[in-house]
Amino acid sequence: MFWKVPAFMALTATVLTACGSSVPEAQADVVRAQARSTAARRPVLFVHGYNSSGSVWTTMITNFKKDGWTDAQLFSWSYDTTRSNTVTADLIRQKVDAILAQTGASKVDIISHSMGGLSSRYYLKNLGGDIKVDAWVSLGGPNHGTNFANACADPSCIEMREGSTFLGSLNSTDETPGNVRYGTWWSPCDEIINPDQSVLLSGATNTQTTCLSHSQLYQNSLVYTQVRDFVSR
């Protein structure tokens, strides 16, 4: 015997009603949870640090994909790290605008490592990024300078020195301006950021990790999980 589609659907609905509504309600809850999860997956822009490239994000991007993000939502790029962070900040502005146009999203999340936190913060504070970014993450960022920068002379590196004019301006008045959710992760064993607590920002969610090296901050599984949960809110 063959059922017509409408009749079959009607019978299915009758059976479900007779058995109680808990099953379809549970299914609806799952659908709503999935919808919320998908909606929370804003595009992510990854910004690497000094003397580095976008390839450092391979592990983290792989983990994001395993957790449901797609290639179309994850953006890694490389830039000339010798130039001033103000120059890079404008490139970030252009990159974010392109991502929003490409994806149709209203905001992006930014995950930065090391010096990448300075250019992206400059973008948030001075180039209108505070209305286009929902969550900003700094992994081992020299937000108040590092003595490591005393050994190099590139414009960007000079800006990373403790007491630099660049940092004085960036940290003046409000270290975490706008409605952006700021999060930092810092390690007590970071060999590049000295002092280690230079990473912490007033007004941010500041998280101390276990004893990790500077590069392990973007490779560690626990840090990834914490960052993923932070940007997913």
URJO-V919736 format. One record per pair of residues at least 24 apart in sequence whose ideal C-beta (glycine too) atoms are under 7 Angstrom apart, sorted by the first residue. I is the first residue (numbers start at 1). J is the second residue. If there is no record, write none. Layout:
i:I j:J
i:I j:J
This chain:
i:37 j:68
i:40 j:232
i:41 j:68
i:41 j:69
i:41 j:73
i:42 j:105
i:42 j:107
i:42 j:108
i:42 j:109
i:42 j:134
i:43 j:73
i:43 j:75
i:43 j:99
i:43 j:103
i:43 j:105
i:43 j:108
i:44 j:73
i:44 j:74
i:44 j:75
i:44 j:108
i:44 j:109
i:44 j:111
i:44 j:231
i:45 j:75
i:45 j:95
i:45 j:96
i:45 j:99
i:45 j:108
i:45 j:110
i:46 j:75
i:46 j:76
i:46 j:111
i:47 j:92
i:47 j:110
i:47 j:112
i:47 j:116
i:47 j:119
i:47 j:120
i:48 j:78
i:48 j:113
i:48 j:116
i:49 j:113
i:49 j:114
i:49 j:115
i:49 j:116
i:50 j:81
i:50 j:114
i:50 j:115
i:50 j:156
i:50 j:157
i:51 j:81
i:52 j:81
i:53 j:78
i:54 j:78
i:56 j:113
i:56 j:218
i:57 j:218
i:59 j:219
i:60 j:218
i:60 j:224
i:63 j:224
i:64 j:228
i:67 j:228
i:72 j:103
i:73 j:103
i:75 j:99
i:81 j:115
i:81 j:156
i:82 j:154
i:82 j:155
i:82 j:156
i:83 j:155
i:83 j:156
i:84 j:155
i:84 j:156
i:84 j:159
i:85 j:118
i:85 j:119
i:85 j:122
i:85 j:156
i:85 j:159
i:85 j:166
i:86 j:122
i:88 j:119
i:89 j:119
i:89 j:122
i:89 j:123
i:89 j:127
i:90 j:127
i:92 j:119
i:92 j:120
i:92 j:123
i:93 j:123
i:93 j:127
i:93 j:129
i:96 j:129
i:96 j:132
i:100 j:132
i:107 j:132
i:107 j:133
i:107 j:134
i:108 j:132
i:108 j:133
i:109 j:133
i:109 j:134
i:109 j:135
i:109 j:231
i:110 j:136
i:110 j:137
i:111 j:137
i:111 j:227
i:112 j:137
i:112 j:138
i:112 j:139
i:112 j:141
i:113 j:139
i:113 j:140
i:113 j:217
i:113 j:218
i:114 j:140
i:114 j:141
i:114 j:142
i:114 j:192
i:114 j:214
i:115 j:142
i:115 j:156
i:115 j:160
i:117 j:141
i:117 j:143
i:118 j:142
i:118 j:159
i:118 j:160
i:118 j:170
i:121 j:170
i:122 j:170
i:124 j:177
i:124 j:178
i:124 j:180
i:125 j:170
i:125 j:177
i:130 j:177
i:130 j:178
i:130 j:179
i:130 j:180
i:133 j:180
i:134 j:180
i:134 j:181
i:135 j:181
i:135 j:183
i:135 j:230
i:135 j:231
i:136 j:180
i:136 j:182
i:137 j:183
i:137 j:227
i:137 j:230
i:137 j:231
i:138 j:184
i:138 j:199
i:139 j:185
i:139 j:217
i:139 j:218
i:140 j:186
i:140 j:187
i:140 j:190
i:140 j:192
i:140 j:193
i:140 j:199
i:140 j:214
i:140 j:217
i:141 j:184
i:141 j:199
i:142 j:193
i:142 j:198
i:143 j:198
i:143 j:199
i:143 j:201
i:144 j:171
i:144 j:198
i:145 j:198
i:146 j:192
i:146 j:193
i:146 j:194
i:146 j:198
i:147 j:194
i:148 j:192
i:148 j:194
i:175 j:201
i:175 j:202
i:175 j:203
i:176 j:201
i:176 j:202
i:176 j:203
i:176 j:204
i:183 j:207
i:183 j:230
i:185 j:209
i:185 j:217
i:185 j:223
i:187 j:211
i:187 j:212
i:187 j:217
i:189 j:213
i:190 j:214
